[in-house]
Amino acid sequence: MIVVTGATGNVGRPLTQALAEAGEQVTAVSRHAVPVPDGVRHVAADLADPTSLTPALDAARALFLLLSGDLQAPGARPADIIALAAARGVRRIVLLSSQGVATRPLGPSRVAMRAVEDALRDSGPDWTVLRPGGFASNALAWAESVRAQGTVAAPFGDVGVPVIDPADIAAVAAACLLDERHTGRVYELTGPKVITPRQQAEAIAAALGSPVRFHELTRGEAKAMMTRHVPAELADDTLDIVSAPNPAELRISPDAERVLGRAPRPFDDWVARNIAAFR
């Protein structure tokens, strides 16, 4: 049995599907009941209360651990989840971490995530750490404004990073859950090229076949929007990167291609598969 936390999200959903299609027994974990692929068991749990995960871990041999924003804030205790999984006999854990752990190690949310990585290394089960940069799916935050006003609003419009398709993160995670050759590895995951928010808006417009106007937000406006969904520390750490990425954050990592045997997909591909959200 493989347990997937965050199973309804942009990474967890395709990961659950990929594992099910590979013939694996899968338990999908989310806060609320949701439809899951045929043959997949669903367990409702809130990782803020690690004990709620106990029923999902029955007979589990592997765990994909995705921490929501509130569990990446200082003071949260996600290491308790790892300890519980180890105590329940889980033999392999794949952690979705963050590129910023290496590139911005002093950011408050990155310090907290580094502590989770360290707890994983010391926990006993085999482990793999995935450190993605920006997600292509972050563009879904613009879907409502594109539909209603034909507008994308974002800060730092001409500053880019190599965003990665979350389906590629899921494919790497599936490989790591199924193949022991990835034990003890840390993979940095990026897309194939640097792309700015303004260029992302242009890609959405091209896929729609209609104009999309770009509106540049101030940092303060962007933080106010982000903190509706994530802790302020995580918002600040993210804005530090997207405002002035350092050379490590602009680097195109070879890790996804090494694991998958193919190049990661560009932003245009992600848009083509998800264009219905913007119509």
CORQUI-V106858 format. One record per residue. N is the residue number from 1. SS is DSSP state (A for helix, B for strand, O for the rest). OMEGA is omega as a letter, one per 30 degrees, with the letter a starting at -180 (NA if undefined). D_FIRST is the distance of its C-alpha to the first C-alpha in whole Angstrom. Layout:
n = (N N)
ss = (SS SS)
omega = (OMEGA OMEGA)
d_first = (D_FIRST D_FIRST)
//
This chain:
n = (1 2 3 4 5 6 7 8 9 10 11 12 13 14 15 16 17 18 19 20 21 22 23 24 25 26 27 28 29 30 31 32 33 34 35 36 37 38 39 40 41 42 43 44 45 46 47 48 49 50 51 52 53 54 55 56 57 58 59 60 61 62 63 64 65 66 67 68 69 70 71 72 73 74 75 76 77 78 79 80 81 82 83 84 85 86 87 88 89 90 91 92 93 94 95 96 97 98 99 100 101 102 103 104 105 106 107 108 109 110 111 112 113 114 115 116 117 118 119 120 121 122 123 124 125 126 127 128 129 130 131 132 133 134 135 136 137 138 139 140 141 142 143 144 145 146 147 148 149 150 151 152 153 154 155 156 157 158 159 160 161 162 163 164 165 166 167 168 169 170 171 172 173 174 175 176 177 178 179 180 181 182 183 184 185 186 187 188 189 190 191 192 193 194 195 196 197 198 199 200 201 202 203 204 205 206 207 208 209 210 211 212 213 214 215 216 217 218 219 220 221 222 223 224 225 226 227 228 229 230 231 232 233 234 235 236 237 238 239 240 241 242 243 244 245 246 247 248 249 250 251 252 253 254 255 256 257 258 259 260 261 262 263 264 265 266 267 268 269 270 271 272 273 274 275 276 277 278 279)
ss = (O B B B O O O O O O O A A A A A A A A A A O O O O B B B B B O O O O O O O O O O B B B B O O O O O A A A A A A A A O O O O B B B B B O O A A A A O O O O O O A A A A A A A A A O O O O B B B B B O O O A A A A O O O O A A A A A A A A A A A A A A O O O O B B B B B B B O O B A A A A A A A A A A A A A A O B B B B B O O O O B B O O B O A A A A A A A A A A A A A O A A A O O O B B B B O O O O O B B A A A A A A A A A A A A O O O O B B B B B O A A A A A A A A O O O O O A A A A A A A A A A A A O O O A A A A O O O O A A A A A A O O O O O O A A A A A A A A A A A A O)
omega = (l a l l a a l a a l a a l l l l a a l l l l a l a l l a l a a l a l l l l l a l l l l l l a l l a a l l a a a a l l a l a a l a l a l a a l l a l a l a a l l l a l l a l a a l l a a l l a l a a l a l l a l a a l a l l l l l l l l l a l l a a a a l l a l l l a l l a a l a l l l l l a a a l a a a a a l l a l l a a l a l a a a l a l l l l l l l l l a l a a a l a a l a l a l a l l a a l l a l l l l l l l l l a l l a l a l a l l a l l l a l l l l l a a l a a l a a l l a a l a l a a l a a l a l a l a l a l a a a l a a a l l l a a a l l l l a a a a l a a a NA)
d_first = (0 4 7 10 13 16 15 18 20 21 19 16 17 17 14 12 14 14 10 11 14 12 11 7 5 6 7 10 13 16 20 21 19 19 19 15 15 15 12 10 10 12 13 16 17 20 19 23 22 19 19 18 14 14 12 10 9 8 6 5 6 7 9 11 14 17 20 23 26 27 24 26 30 31 31 27 25 22 21 21 17 17 18 16 13 15 16 13 12 10 11 11 12 14 17 19 22 26 28 31 30 32 34 35 34 37 35 34 31 30 31 29 26 27 27 23 23 25 23 20 22 23 20 18 15 15 16 18 20 21 24 25 29 30 28 30 28 30 33 32 33 37 36 38 41 41 41 43 46 45 44 42 42 41 42 43 44 45 42 39 36 34 31 28 26 23 21 22 20 17 18 18 15 13 15 15 11 11 14 16 19 18 18 21 22 23 24 26 26 29 30 33 36 37 38 40 40 43 41 38 41 43 39 39 42 42 39 41 44 46 47 45 47 46 46 46 45 46 44 45 44 41 40 41 38 35 36 35 31 31 33 36 35 32 35 37 35 34 38 39 37 38 42 42 39 40 40 36 35 37 36 34 31 30 26 25 27 26 22 23 26 28 29 28 29 32 33 35 32 30 33 33 30 30 34 34 33 36 38)
//
